[in-house]
């Protein structure tokens, strides 16, 4: 099957890995840059309008491809794929699909039907006139499927296919979980605008735990506008460390050196946790998880892991302490099985291929 995937300008995502892993699929990515490890890439220039904050890094960016209407696809693809019901990329993908006469599929991660973008132009128009009229929808969670159906997508065309990770790459430490009390956070250093992964809450919870857990270490790996504030905290809180983002190929080693992964996501005005790749990566490495019940997390992380309400620092500290304790070994072992059964990239890609065979004539 020949697939053309439109990646929103300047966006970094792992969703494309699922499409690329479909057996016998040939994937062409249209983007403002190459480097997607796809079978082919068509780079196009982009025009951006600086509204609603920065215009990169998210599917709703006010940015569109220039010259897409002149791109010749030879041989013709079997399907055109775009991300999110409301994105300008979906508008352009629908036009491209009509021009070349192939189905248009929307990959849906969004989970907030009350997202204010659905009430604002041009997002409202795109959703109503294009997003809800696609030939099919691949939803990365049941929560995303329910959201799509609530907006008006035909239920029989909405299918849940979880994202996946390479469980050969993301695998446990052969020596087992480290006995050292090391809690790791991998993600964005942001709050109160866009995605809020709760990194400050993790620091506050760690400050409480440092009084009762000797040798506690909390490693924060990532980047964002809170970096300076977090680095300043490390000067007074010896258990904290802040590191630059690492290459994805290095994340398995980072996780295997940890005992617990902590993610304290909190709903923001236009975002809640949609999947949480690092959660699945950590579980595939046999780690227990301490996290919040934000968005789709309760669907991705099984109930034996301690999940707490968003913003409840006291409960988060208790969850981290519990995961660091002896129960964490059992939770991590069960997480490994869960991840391999539900989020193995090859299995999910094979399932996606089966779903596409139903949606694409």
C-alpha positions in Angstrom: 0.0 0.0 0.0 1.3 3.4 -1.0 0.7 6.1 1.7 1.3 9.8 1.5 1.4 11.4 5.0 1.3 15.2 5.5 3.2 16.2 8.6 2.2 19.7 9.9 5.0 22.2 9.3 7.8 22.2 11.9 6.1 19.5 13.9 8.1 16.7 15.6 6.0 13.6 16.1 6.3 9.8 16.4 3.0 9.0 14.9 4.5 8.5 11.5 6.5 5.5 12.9 3.3 3.5 13.0 2.5 4.2 9.4 6.1 3.5 8.3 5.9 0.1 10.1 2.9 -1.2 8.2 4.0 -4.4 6.4 4.6 -3.9 2.7 3.7 -0.2 3.0 5.5 2.5 1.1 5.3 5.8 3.0 6.0 9.2 1.5 6.1 12.2 3.9 5.3 15.7 2.8 6.9 18.1 5.2 8.8 21.3 5.4 11.9 19.2 6.1 13.2 15.7 5.5 14.8 13.3 8.0 11.7 11.3 8.8 13.3 7.9 7.9 10.4 7.4 5.5 10.6 5.6 2.2 10.4 9.0 0.4 10.1 12.7 1.4 8.7 15.7 -0.5 10.0 18.9 1.2 7.9 22.0 0.5 8.2 25.6 1.6 5.7 26.9 4.2 3.9 30.1 4.9 3.2 31.0 8.5 0.9 33.5 10.3 2.1 34.4 13.8 -1.2 34.1 15.7 -2.2 32.1 18.7 1.3 31.9 19.9 4.2 30.3 18.1 3.4 28.6 14.8 5.5 25.5 15.2 5.4 22.3 17.2 1.7 21.6 17.1 -0.9 20.4 14.6 -3.0 23.6 14.8 -0.2 25.8 13.8 -1.3 28.6 11.4 1.0 27.3 8.7 0.5 25.7 5.3 2.4 24.2 2.4 3.2 26.3 -0.6 3.0 24.5 -4.0 1.2 21.4 -2.8 -1.4 21.8 -5.5 1.4 21.4 -8.1 3.0 18.3 -6.6 2.8 15.3 -8.9 2.5 11.9 -7.2 3.8 9.2 -9.5 2.8 6.4 -9.0 -0.4 7.5 -7.4 -0.8 6.6 -3.7 -3.6 4.5 -2.3 -4.4 6.9 0.5 -3.6 10.4 1.8 -3.2 10.8 5.6 -3.3 13.9 7.7 -3.2 14.7 11.4 -6.1 16.0 13.4 -9.6 17.0 12.3 -9.0 20.8 12.6 -5.5 21.2 11.1 -4.7 23.2 8.0 -2.8 20.2 6.9 -6.0 18.2 6.9 -7.6 20.9 4.7 -4.7 20.6 2.3 -4.7 16.8 2.4 -8.4 16.7 1.6 -7.8 18.9 -1.5 -4.8 16.7 -2.6 -6.9 13.5 -2.1 -9.7 14.9 -4.3 -7.2 16.0 -7.0 -5.6 12.6 -7.3 -8.8 10.7 -6.6 -7.8 8.6 -3.6 -9.3 8.3 -0.1 -8.4 10.7 2.7 -7.8 9.3 6.2 -7.4 11.5 9.4 -5.1 10.4 12.2 -6.8 11.6 15.4 -5.0 12.2 18.7 -7.1 15.1 20.0 -9.3 14.2 23.0 -10.9 17.5 24.0 -14.3 18.1 22.3 -14.5 21.3 24.3 -11.2 22.5 22.7 -11.8 26.2 22.0 -10.1 25.8 18.6 -13.3 24.0 17.4 -15.2 27.3 17.9 -12.6 29.5 16.1 -12.1 30.2 12.5 -10.5 28.7 10.4 -10.4 25.6 12.6 -14.2 25.4 12.9 -14.6 25.6 9.1 -11.9 23.0 8.5 -13.5 20.6 11.0 -17.0 20.9 9.6 -16.2 21.0 5.9 -13.3 18.7 5.7 -12.4 16.9 8.9 -15.9 15.4 9.5 -16.1 14.3 5.8 -13.0 12.2 5.6 -13.1 8.6 4.4 -11.9 7.2 7.7 -10.4 8.0 11.0 -7.5 6.3 12.9 -7.8 7.2 16.5 -4.8 6.7 18.8 -7.0 5.9 21.8 -10.5 5.1 22.7 -10.8 8.6 24.2 -9.8 10.1 20.9 -12.4 7.9 19.1 -15.1 9.0 21.5 -14.1 12.6 20.9 -14.3 12.2 17.1 -17.7 10.6 17.3 -19.0 13.3 19.6 -17.9 15.9 17.0 -19.9 14.1 14.3 -17.5 11.6 12.7 -19.4 8.4 11.6 -18.8 5.8 14.3 -18.3 3.0 11.7 -15.4 4.9 10.2 -13.6 5.6 13.5 -11.1 2.9 14.5 -8.8 2.7 17.5 -5.2 1.8 16.7 -2.8 2.5 19.5 0.6 3.9 18.7 3.5 1.6 19.4 7.2 1.5 20.3 10.0 -0.9 19.3 9.9 -3.3 22.2 13.3 -4.7 21.1 14.9 -1.3 21.5 12.8 -0.3 24.6 13.5 -3.3 26.8 14.4 -3.9 30.5 17.8 -3.8 32.0 19.0 -7.5 32.1 20.0 -6.9 35.7 16.5 -5.8 36.7 15.3 -2.6 38.1 18.0 -0.5 39.8 17.8 -0.5 43.6 18.8 3.2 43.6 15.8 5.6 44.2 16.1 7.3 40.8 13.0 9.0 39.4 13.2 10.2 35.8 11.1 12.7 33.9 11.5 13.0 30.1 9.6 15.7 28.3 8.9 19.4 27.9 9.7 22.0 30.6 6.5 23.9 30.2 3.5 25.0 32.2 0.5 27.3 31.8 0.7 27.5 28.0 0.4 24.8 25.5 1.3 21.3 26.8 1.8 21.2 30.6 3.6 18.0 31.6 3.7 19.0 35.3 7.4 19.1 35.7 7.1 21.7 38.5 4.7 19.4 40.4 7.3 16.6 40.1 9.9 18.9 41.6 7.6 19.9 44.5 6.7 16.2 45.2 10.4 15.3 45.1 11.2 18.1 47.6 8.7 16.4 50.0 10.2 12.9 49.4 13.8 14.1 49.9 13.2 14.4 53.6 12.3 10.7 53.9 14.0 8.8 51.1 17.8 8.8 51.5 19.7 9.1 48.3 16.8 10.2 46.2 17.7 11.4 42.8 15.2 13.1 40.4 16.5 13.5 36.8 14.7 16.0 34.6 15.5 15.6 30.9 14.2 18.0 28.3 13.9 21.6 27.4 11.4 24.5 27.5 10.8 27.9 29.0 11.0 26.6 32.6 14.6 25.4 32.2 16.1 28.4 34.0 13.7 28.1 36.9 14.5 24.4 37.2 18.2 24.8 37.0 18.0 27.4 39.8 16.2 24.9 42.0 19.0 22.3 41.5 21.3 24.8 43.4 19.3 24.5 46.5 17.9 20.9 46.1 20.7 18.5 45.7 18.5 15.6 44.7 17.4 17.4 41.5 19.4 17.4 38.2 18.5 19.0 34.8 19.8 17.6 31.6 19.5 18.6 27.9 17.2 16.6 25.7 18.8 13.3 24.5 18.5 11.5 21.2 15.6 9.1 21.0 18.1 6.3 20.5 19.6 7.1 24.0 16.3 7.1 25.9 16.2 3.3 26.5 19.5 3.6 28.4 18.2 6.6 30.3 15.1 4.6 31.4 17.1 1.5 32.2 19.1 3.5 34.7 15.9 4.6 36.4 13.6 3.0 38.9 10.5 5.1 38.3 9.1 7.3 35.5 7.1 10.3 36.7 4.7 12.2 34.4 2.4 14.8 36.0 0.5 16.1 33.0 -2.2 18.7 33.6 -4.9 19.9 31.2 -4.2 23.2 29.5 -6.6 25.5 27.6 -6.1 23.6 24.3 -4.4 20.4 25.4 -4.6 17.4 27.6 -2.4 14.3 27.6 -3.3 12.4 24.4 -1.0 9.3 24.7 2.4 9.8 26.3 5.0 8.0 24.3 7.5 8.1 27.2 5.0 6.3 29.4 4.9 3.4 27.0 8.6 3.5 26.5 9.1 3.3 30.3 6.7 0.4 30.7 8.4 -1.5 27.8 11.6 -1.1 29.8 9.9 -2.6 32.9 9.6 0.5 34.9 6.7 1.4 37.2 4.9 4.7 36.5 3.7 7.5 38.8 1.4 9.7 36.8 -1.7 11.9 36.8 -5.1 10.9 35.4 -4.8 13.4 32.6 -6.6 12.8 29.3 -5.8 9.4 27.9 -3.3 8.3 30.6 -5.7 6.0 32.4 -6.2 4.2 29.2 -2.5 3.9 28.4 -1.2 3.2 31.9 -2.8 0.2 33.7 -4.5 0.6 37.1 -1.9 -1.2 39.2 0.3 1.9 38.7 -0.5 4.8 41.1 -2.4 7.5 39.2 -3.4 10.7 41.0 -5.5 13.8 40.3 -3.9 16.6 38.3 -2.1 19.1 40.4 -2.3 17.0 43.7 1.4 17.3 44.7 0.9 15.4 48.0 -0.7 12.4 46.3 2.0 12.5 43.6 4.7 12.3 46.2 2.9 9.3 47.7 2.7 7.7 44.3 6.4 8.2 43.6 7.3 6.8 47.0 5.1 3.7 46.4 6.6 3.1 43.0 10.1 3.4 44.5 9.2 0.8 47.1 9.1 -3.0 46.7 5.7 -2.9 45.0 7.4 -1.1 42.1 9.2 -4.3 41.1 5.9 -6.1 40.5 4.3 -3.1 38.8 7.2 -2.8 36.5 7.1 -6.5 35.6 3.4 -6.3 34.8 4.0 -3.1 32.8 6.5 -5.0 30.6 3.9 -7.6 29.7 1.2 -4.9 29.2 3.4 -2.8 26.9 4.4 -5.8 24.8 0.8 -6.9 24.4 -0.8 -3.5 23.7 1.9 -1.2 22.3 4.3 -3.3 20.3 5.0 -1.3 17.1 5.0 -4.3 14.8 1.6 -5.6 16.2 0.0 -2.2 16.1 1.3 -1.6 12.5 -0.1 -4.9 11.4 -3.4 -4.0 12.9 -3.4 -0.6 11.2 -2.8 -2.3 7.9 -5.8 -4.5 8.5 -8.0 -1.5 9.4 -6.8 0.3 6.2 -7.8 -2.6 4.1 -11.4 -2.0 5.3 -11.3 1.7 4.9 -9.5 1.9 1.6 -11.1 0.1 -1.4 
